[in-house]
């Protein structure tokens, strides 16, 4: 009986440690995306939150509507990639739990 409890406790501790690792990995996700014209570069975190924005002199050639379209599109692509990266981390975690 003691051995079964020890094994259960050890498994729970391994899972908890792996869950903490997953949380750390997800917090470290950063994705950089640059618009095709090089005018805008964004960096987002794993939640899709803007962390950095760099504007090149190429933005001077954009109309306000074009600027908005390029900014939103670039940030959207970065967020999609960040969400995919987080999804991959969760899938890998789930696979480990199944083993």
VOSEBA-79519 format. One record per atom (N, C-alpha, C, CB): x, y, z; residue number from 1; atom name; residue in one letter. Coordinates in Angstrom, 2 decimals, always signed. Each point is the difference from the previous one (the first is absolute). Glycine has a CB too. Layout:
! residues N
R      px      py      pz   i at aa
R       X       Y       Z NUM CA  A
...
END
This chain:
! residues 99
R      px      py      pz   i at aa
R   +0.82   -1.20   +0.00   1  N  X
R   -0.82   +1.20   +0.00   1 CA  X
R   +0.86   +1.26   +0.00   1  C  X
R   -1.79   -1.26   +1.20   1 CB  X
R   +2.85   +1.26   -0.41   2  N  X
R   +0.90   +1.15   +0.06   2 CA  X
R   +0.68   +0.26   -1.33   2  C  X
R   +0.37   -0.48   +2.40   2 CB  X
R   +0.02   -0.58   -3.08   3  N  X
R   +0.66   +0.15   -1.29   3 CA  X
R   -0.94   +0.63   -1.02   3  C  X
R   +1.45   -1.99   +0.51   3 CB  X
R   -2.71   +1.60   -0.49   4  N  X
R   -0.98   +0.56   -0.93   4 CA  X
R   -0.17   +1.49   +0.25   4  C  X
R   -1.19   -2.21   -0.12   4 CB  X
R   +1.13   +2.60   +1.37   5  N  X
R   -0.13   +1.43   +0.34   5 CA  X
R   +1.25   +0.76   -0.40   5  C  X
R   -1.52   -0.58   +1.91   5 CB  X
R   +2.68   -0.01   -1.71   6  N  X
R   +1.26   +0.63   -0.39   6 CA  X
R   +0.05   +0.22   -1.51   6  C  X
R   +1.15   -1.07   +1.97   6 CB  X
R   -1.59   +0.07   -2.72   7  N  X
R   -0.01   +0.12   -1.46   7 CA  X
R   -0.99   +1.06   -0.45   7  C  X
R   +0.64   -2.41   -0.20   7 CB  X
R   -1.80   +2.45   +0.84   8  N  X
R   -1.01   +1.02   -0.34   8 CA  X
R   +0.53   +1.40   +0.30   8  C  X
R   -1.83   -1.66   +0.48   8 CB  X
R   +2.47   +1.81   +0.66   9  N  X
R   +0.57   +1.29   +0.37   9 CA  X
R   +1.11   +0.41   -0.97   9  C  X
R   -0.56   -0.46   +2.41   9 CB  X
R   +1.39   -0.47   -2.78  10  N  X
R   +1.09   +0.29   -0.94  10 CA  X
R   -0.56   +0.42   -1.36  10  C  X
R   +1.48   -1.65   +1.20  10 CB  X
R   -2.50   +0.94   -1.65  11  N  X
R   -0.62   +0.35   -1.29  11 CA  X
R   -0.64   +1.39   +0.06  11  C  X
R   -0.43   -2.44   -0.46  11 CB  X
R   -0.25   +2.73   +1.56  12  N  X
R   -0.62   +1.32   +0.18  12 CA  X
R   +1.06   +1.10   +0.00  12  C  X
R   -1.88   -1.05   +1.30  12 CB  X
R   +3.00   +0.81   -0.64  13  N  X
R   +1.09   +0.98   +0.02  13 CA  X
R   +0.61   +0.21   -1.37  13  C  X
R   +0.46   -0.64   +2.36  13 CB  X
R   -0.28   -0.46   -3.11  14  N  X
R   +0.53   +0.14   -1.37  14 CA  X
R   -0.96   +0.81   -0.87  14  C  X
R   +1.19   -2.21   +0.24  14 CB  X
R   -2.46   +1.93   -0.12  15  N  X
R   -1.00   +0.73   -0.79  15 CA  X
R   -0.02   +1.47   +0.39  15  C  X
R   -1.38   -2.09   -0.21  15 CB  X
R   +1.43   +2.37   +1.49  16  N  X
R   +0.02   +1.39   +0.47  16 CA  X
R   +1.24   +0.73   -0.52  16  C  X
R   -1.28   -0.68   +2.05  16 CB  X
R   +2.43   +0.04   -1.98  17  N  X
R   +1.22   +0.62   -0.50  17 CA  X
R   -0.08   +0.24   -1.50  17  C  X
R   +1.29   -1.11   +1.81  17 CB  X
R   -1.84   +0.15   -2.54  18  N  X
R   -0.14   +0.17   -1.45  18 CA  X
R   -0.98   +1.12   -0.31  18  C  X
R   +0.52   -2.43   -0.35  18 CB  X
R   -1.58   +2.55   +1.15  19  N  X
R   -0.97   +1.08   -0.18  19 CA  X
R   +0.65   +1.36   +0.24  19  C  X
R   -1.86   -1.55   +0.70  19 CB  X
R   +2.72   +1.61   +0.29  20  N  X
R   +0.74   +1.26   +0.25  20 CA  X
R   +0.92   +0.32   -1.18  20  C  X
R   -0.10   -0.43   +2.49  20 CB  X
R   +0.75   -0.60   -3.02  21  N  X
R   +0.85   +0.20   -1.18  21 CA  X
R   -0.82   +0.52   -1.17  21  C  X
R   +1.52   -1.83   +0.78  21 CB  X
R   -2.70   +1.25   -0.98  22  N  X
R   -0.89   +0.45   -1.08  22 CA  X
R   -0.37   +1.47   +0.18  22  C  X
R   -0.90   -2.33   -0.24  22 CB  X
R   +0.55   +2.70   +1.45  23  N  X
R   -0.36   +1.41   +0.27  23 CA  X
R   +1.18   +0.92   -0.31  23  C  X
R   -1.62   -0.74   +1.78  23 CB  X
R   +2.83   +0.33   -1.40  24  N  X
R   +1.18   +0.81   -0.30  24 CA  X
R   +0.23   +0.10   -1.50  24  C  X
R   +1.01   -0.70   +2.17  24 CB  X
R   -1.15   -0.42   -2.88  25  N  X
R   +0.19   +0.01   -1.45  25 CA  X
R   -1.03   +0.90   -0.69  25  C  X
R   +0.94   -2.33   +0.13  25 CB  X
R   -2.17   +2.26   +0.33  26  N  X
R   -1.05   +0.82   -0.61  26 CA  X
R   +0.24   +1.49   +0.27  26  C  X
R   -1.62   -1.90   +0.26  26 CB  X
R   +2.14   +2.21   +0.91  27  N  X
R   +0.30   +1.40   +0.33  27 CA  X
R   +1.16   +0.54   -0.83  27  C  X
R   -0.84   -0.41   +2.32  27 CB  X
R   +1.69   -0.47   -2.81  28  N  X
R   +1.17   +0.42   -0.78  28 CA  X
R   -0.29   +0.16   -1.49  28  C  X
R   +1.40   -1.16   +1.68  28 CB  X
R   -2.59   +0.78   -2.12  29  N  X
R   -0.30   +0.09   -1.43  29 CA  X
R   +0.06   +1.46   -0.46  29  C  X
R   -1.47   -2.08   +0.15  29 CB  X
R   +2.25   +2.31   -1.18  30  N  X
R   +0.09   +1.30   -0.66  30 CA  X
R   +0.08   -0.26   -1.49  30  C  X
R   +1.15   +1.10   +2.00  30 CB  X
R   -1.92   -0.35   -2.76  31  N  X
R   +0.02   -0.15   -1.46  31 CA  X
R   +0.21   +1.37   -0.62  31  C  X
R   -1.54   -2.03   +0.10  31 CB  X
R   +2.49   +2.09   -1.03  32  N  X
R   +0.29   +1.23   -0.75  32 CA  X
R   -0.52   -0.19   -1.42  32  C  X
R   +2.07   +0.51   +1.42  32 CB  X
R   -2.77   +0.50   -1.90  33  N  X
R   -0.54   -0.03   -1.37  33 CA  X
R   +0.25   +1.36   -0.63  33  C  X
R   -1.79   -1.73   +0.62  33 CB  X
R   +2.27   +1.71   -1.86  34  N  X
R   +0.26   +1.23   -0.74  34 CA  X
R   -0.90   +0.01   -1.24  34  C  X
R   +2.40   +0.11   +0.84  34 CB  X
R   -2.97   +1.05   -1.11  35  N  X
R   -0.86   +0.13   -1.18  35 CA  X
R   +0.83   -0.24   -1.26  35  C  X
R   -1.50   +1.65   +1.21  35 CB  X
R   +0.83   -2.03   -2.28  36  N  X
R   +0.71   -0.35   -1.24  36 CA  X
R   +0.80   +1.17   -0.56  36  C  X
R   -1.78   -1.66   -0.48  36 CB  X
R   +1.34   +2.88   +0.75  37  N  X
R   +0.72   +1.18   -0.50  37 CA  X
R   +1.07   +0.48   +0.98  37  C  X
R   -2.04   +0.64   -1.26  37 CB  X
R   +2.15   -1.30   +2.40  38  N  X
R   +1.00   +0.36   +1.00  38 CA  X
R   -0.34   +1.24   +0.80  38  C  X
R   +1.64   -1.03   -1.46  38 CB  X
R   -2.84   +1.55   +1.29  39  N  X
R   -0.37   +1.24   +0.68  39 CA  X
R   -0.25   -0.20   +1.49  39  C  X
R   -0.99   +0.78   -2.13  39 CB  X
R   +0.44   -1.94   +2.50  40  N  X
R   -0.42   -0.22   +1.38  40 CA  X
R   +0.50   -1.35   +0.48  40  C  X
R   -2.03   +1.43   -0.36  40 CB  X
R   +2.59   -1.43   +1.56  41  N  X
R   +0.38   -1.24   +0.67  41 CA  X
R   -0.65   +0.00   +1.37  41  C  X
R   +2.21   -0.14   -1.26  41 CB  X
R   -2.85   -0.96   +1.58  42  N  X
R   -0.63   -0.14   +1.31  42 CA  X
R   +0.56   -1.23   +0.70  42  C  X
R   -2.10   +1.13   -0.83  42 CB  X
R   +2.07   -1.07   +2.15  43  N  X
R   +0.31   -1.16   +0.83  43 CA  X
R   -1.19   -0.17   +0.94  43  C  X
R   +2.56   +0.35   -0.14  43 CB  X
R   -3.10   -1.58   +0.18  44  N  X
R   -1.10   -0.30   +0.90  44 CA  X
R   +0.40   -1.14   +0.91  44  C  X
R   -1.68   +0.78   -1.70  44 CB  X
R   +1.00   -0.86   +2.85  45  N  X
R   +0.24   -1.11   +0.91  45 CA  X
R   -0.98   -1.13   -0.30  45  C  X
R   +0.84   +1.58   +1.78  45 CB  X
R   -0.83   -2.60   -0.97  46  N  X
R   -0.83   -1.16   -0.24  46 CA  X
R   -1.49   +0.26   +0.10  46  C  X
R   +1.84   -1.32   +0.85  46 CB  X
R   -2.22   +2.44   -0.27  47  N  X
R   -1.41   +0.39   +0.07  47 CA  X
R   -0.40   +0.89   -1.17  47  C  X
R   +0.12   -0.17   +2.48  47 CB  X
R   +0.84   +0.45   -3.35  48  N  X
R   -0.27   +0.89   -1.12  48 CA  X
R   +0.11   +1.47   +0.37  48  C  X
R   -1.47   -1.76   -0.93  48 CB  X
R   +1.97   +2.04   +2.12  49  N  X
R   +0.14   +1.38   +0.47  49 CA  X
R   +1.24   +0.64   -0.60  49  C  X
R   -1.18   -0.59   +2.14  49 CB  X
R   +1.01   +1.78   -2.68  50  N  X
R   +1.10   +0.72   -0.61  50 CA  X
R   +1.07   +0.32   +1.04  50  C  X
R   -1.57   +0.98   -1.71  50 CB  X
R   +2.80   -1.41   +1.44  51  N  X
R   +1.12   +0.24   +0.90  51 CA  X
R   +0.97   +1.05   -0.56  51  C  X
R   -0.23   -2.34   +0.83  51 CB  X
R   +0.29   +2.43   -2.15  52  N  X
R   +0.91   +0.95   -0.63  52 CA  X
R   -0.55   +0.35   -1.38  52  C  X
R   +1.99   -0.93   +1.27  52 CB  X
R   -1.76   +2.16   -1.67  53  N  X
R   -0.44   +0.49   -1.30  53 CA  X
R   +1.12   +0.86   -0.56  53  C  X
R   -2.46   -0.05   +0.66  53 CB  X
R   +2.90   -0.30   -1.88  54  N  X
R   +1.04   +0.76   -0.67  54 CA  X
R   -0.55   +0.47   -1.34  54  C  X
R   +1.85   -1.32   +1.15  54 CB  X
R   -1.72   +2.61   -1.40  55  N  X
R   -0.46   +0.60   -1.25  55 CA  X
R   +1.21   +0.49   -0.77  55  C  X
R   -2.22   +0.68   +1.03  55 CB  X
R   +2.31   -1.06   -2.30  56  N  X
R   +1.10   +0.48   -0.83  56 CA  X
R   -0.46   +1.25   -0.74  56  C  X
R   +0.94   -2.36   -0.26  56 CB  X
R   -0.02   +2.99   -0.42  57  N  X
R   -0.35   +1.20   -0.77  57 CA  X
R   -0.94   -0.32   -1.15  57  C  X
R   +2.20   +0.99   +0.61  57 CB  X
R   -2.35   -2.27   -0.94  58  N  X
R   -0.92   -0.42   -1.07  58 CA  X
R   -1.44   +0.34   +0.32  58  C  X
R   +1.58   -1.83   -0.58  58 CB  X
R   -1.91   +2.09   +1.85  59  N  X
R   -1.39   +0.34   +0.33  59 CA  X
R   -0.41   +1.34   -0.61  59  C  X
R   +0.22   -1.30   +2.12  59 CB  X
R   +0.77   +2.12   -2.47  60  N  X
R   -0.30   +1.30   -0.59  60 CA  X
R   -0.69   -0.14   -1.35  60  C  X
R   +1.96   +0.96   +1.20  60 CB  X
R   -1.79   -2.09   -1.85  61  N  X
R   -0.61   -0.25   -1.30  61 CA  X
R   -1.43   -0.52   +0.11  61  C  X
R   +2.27   -0.45   -0.90  61 CB  X
R   -2.71   +0.12   +2.13  62  N  X
R   -1.31   -0.59   +0.20  62 CA  X
R   -1.05   +1.06   +0.31  62  C  X
R   +1.09   -2.09   +0.80  62 CB  X
R   -2.27   +1.89   -1.33  63  N  X
R   -1.13   +0.83   +0.42  63 CA  X
R   -0.42   -0.46   +1.40  63  C  X
R   -0.78   +0.38   -2.43  63 CB  X
R   -0.01   +0.42   +3.12  64  N  X
R   -0.46   -0.45   +1.32  64 CA  X
R   -0.74   -1.34   -0.08  64  C  X
R   -0.18   +2.39   +0.70  64 CB  X
R   -0.64   -2.59   -1.71  65  N  X
R   -0.73   -1.27   -0.15  65 CA  X
R   +0.96   -1.16   -0.27  65  C  X
R   -2.00   +1.27   -0.87  65 CB  X
R   +3.02   -1.03   +0.04  66  N  X
R   +0.99   -1.05   -0.28  66 CA  X
R   +0.80   -0.32   +1.27  66  C  X
R   +0.15   +0.76   -2.41  66 CB  X
R   +0.22   +0.30   +3.14  67  N  X
R   +0.74   -0.20   +1.24  67 CA  X
R   -0.80   -0.89   +0.96  67  C  X
R   +1.12   +2.25   -0.29  67 CB  X
R   -2.39   -1.93   +0.44  68  N  X
R   -0.87   -0.79   +0.89  68 CA  X
R   -0.07   -1.45   -0.47  68  C  X
R   -1.34   +2.06   +0.53  68 CB  X
R   +1.14   -2.27   -1.82  69  N  X
R   -0.12   -1.34   -0.56  69 CA  X
R   +1.29   -0.79   +0.23  69  C  X
R   -1.62   +0.85   -1.73  69 CB  X
R   +2.75   -0.22   +1.45  70  N  X
R   +1.29   -0.69   +0.15  70 CA  X
R   +0.29   -0.29   +1.47  70  C  X
R   +0.85   +1.14   -2.08  70 CB  X
R   -1.12   -0.18   +2.95  71  N  X
R   +0.24   -0.21   +1.43  71 CA  X
R   -0.86   -1.12   +0.55  71  C  X
R   +0.59   +2.42   +0.22  71 CB  X
R   -1.88   -2.37   -0.49  72  N  X
R   -0.92   -1.01   +0.52  72 CA  X
R   +0.31   -1.38   -0.60  72  C  X
R   -1.77   +1.77   +0.30  72 CB  X
R   +2.07   -1.80   -1.60  73  N  X
R   +0.33   -1.27   -0.64  73 CA  X
R   +1.27   -0.61   +0.55  73  C  X
R   -1.15   +0.81   -2.03  73 CB  X
R   +2.17   +0.01   +2.22  74  N  X
R   +1.28   -0.49   +0.52  74 CA  X
R   -0.16   -0.51   +1.43  74  C  X
R   +1.23   +1.62   -1.49  74 CB  X
R   -1.92   -0.83   +2.31  75  N  X
R   -0.24   -0.42   +1.39  75 CA  X
R   -0.85   -1.26   +0.05  75  C  X
R   +0.18   +2.39   +0.75  75 CB  X
R   -1.16   -2.49   -1.63  76  N  X
R   -0.85   -1.18   -0.04  76 CA  X
R   +0.76   -1.26   -0.37  76  C  X
R   -1.89   +1.47   -0.62  76 CB  X
R   +2.78   -1.36   -0.36  77  N  X
R   +0.83   -1.16   -0.39  77 CA  X
R   +0.92   -0.41   +1.15  77  C  X
R   -0.08   +0.74   -2.40  77 CB  X
R   +0.64   +0.23   +3.09  78  N  X
R   +0.86   -0.31   +1.14  78 CA  X
R   -0.79   -0.71   +1.10  78  C  X
R   +1.45   +2.00   -0.54  78 CB  X
R   -2.64   -1.50   +0.82  79  N  X
R   -0.84   -0.62   +1.03  79 CA  X
R   -0.37   -1.44   -0.38  79  C  X
R   -0.90   +2.27   +0.62  79 CB  X
R   +0.56   -2.48   -1.88  80  N  X
R   -0.34   -1.36   -0.45  80 CA  X
R   +1.18   -0.95   +0.21  80  C  X
R   -1.59   +0.96   -1.70  80 CB  X
R   +2.78   -0.50   +1.36  81  N  X
R   +1.18   -0.84   +0.19  81 CA  X
R   +0.26   -0.27   +1.49  81  C  X
R   +0.98   +0.94   -2.12  81 CB  X
R   -1.20   +0.09   +2.96  82  N  X
R   +0.20   -0.17   +1.45  82 CA  X
R   -1.01   -1.00   +0.55  82  C  X
R   +0.88   +2.36   +0.18  82 CB  X
R   -2.13   -2.27   -0.62  83  N  X
R   -1.02   -0.95   +0.47  83 CA  X
R   +0.34   -1.41   -0.46  83  C  X
R   -1.74   +1.82   -0.06  83 CB  X
R   +2.24   -1.95   -1.15  84  N  X
R   +0.39   -1.33   -0.50  84 CA  X
R   +1.16   -0.56   +0.81  84  C  X
R   -0.77   +0.63   -2.31  84 CB  X
R   +1.71   +0.22   +2.67  85  N  X
R   +1.14   -0.45   +0.80  85 CA  X
R   -0.47   -0.47   +1.38  85  C  X
R   +1.52   +1.60   -1.23  85 CB  X
R   -2.44   -0.83   +1.83  86  N  X
R   -0.55   -0.42   +1.29  86 CA  X
R   -0.78   -1.31   -0.14  86  C  X
R   -0.14   +2.42   +0.72  86 CB  X
R   -0.60   -2.55   -1.80  87  N  X
R   -0.74   -1.23   -0.24  87 CA  X
R   +0.93   -1.20   -0.11  87  C  X
R   -1.76   +1.33   -1.14  87 CB  X
R   +2.89   -1.14   +0.47  88  N  X
R   +0.98   -1.08   -0.12  88 CA  X
R   +0.55   -0.40   +1.38  88  C  X
R   +0.61   +0.83   -2.30  88 CB  X
R   -0.38   +0.15   +3.15  89  N  X
R   +0.48   -0.29   +1.35  89 CA  X
R   -1.03   -0.81   +0.79  89  C  X
R   +1.37   +2.12   -0.05  89 CB  X
R   -2.63   -1.71   -0.05  90  N  X
R   -1.07   -0.71   +0.72  90 CA  X
R   -0.16   -1.42   -0.55  90  C  X
R   -1.18   +2.19   +0.45  90 CB  X
R   +1.23   -2.33   -1.77  91  N  X
R   -0.12   -1.34   -0.60  91 CA  X
R   +1.14   -0.91   +0.46  91  C  X
R   -1.14   +1.02   -1.99  91 CB  X
R   +2.35   -0.49   +2.04  92  N  X
R   +1.14   -0.80   +0.46  92 CA  X
R   -0.19   -0.40   +1.46  92  C  X
R   +1.52   +1.19   -1.64  92 CB  X
R   -2.02   -0.26   +2.44  93  N  X
R   -0.27   -0.31   +1.41  93 CA  X
R   -1.03   -1.11   +0.12  93  C  X
R   +0.55   +2.38   +0.63  93 CB  X
R   -1.62   -2.27   -1.38  94  N  X
R   -1.06   -1.01   +0.04  94 CA  X
R   +0.51   -1.37   -0.45  94  C  X
R   -1.69   +1.79   -0.42  94 CB  X
R   +2.55   -1.80   -0.58  95  N  X
R   +0.58   -1.26   -0.46  95 CA  X
R   +0.84   -0.65   +1.10  95  C  X
R   +0.03   +0.87   -2.36  95 CB  X
R   +0.74   -0.05   +3.06  96  N  X
R   +0.80   -0.51   +1.11  96 CA  X
R   -0.87   -0.60   +1.09  96  C  X
R   +1.75   +1.70   -0.51  96 CB  X
R   -2.89   -1.08   +0.78  97  N  X
R   -0.89   -0.50   +1.06  97 CA  X
R   -0.60   -1.35   -0.37  97  C  X
R   -0.52   +2.37   +0.65  97 CB  X
R   +0.32   -2.59   -1.94  98  N  X
R   -0.60   -1.25   -0.45  98 CA  X
R   +0.95   -1.18   +0.15  98  C  X
R   -1.38   +1.30   -1.59  98 CB  X
R   +2.67   -1.02   +1.63  99  N  X
R   +1.01   -1.07   +0.07  99 CA  X
R   +0.07   -0.62   +1.37  99  C  X
R   +1.30   +1.16   -1.75  99 CB  X
END
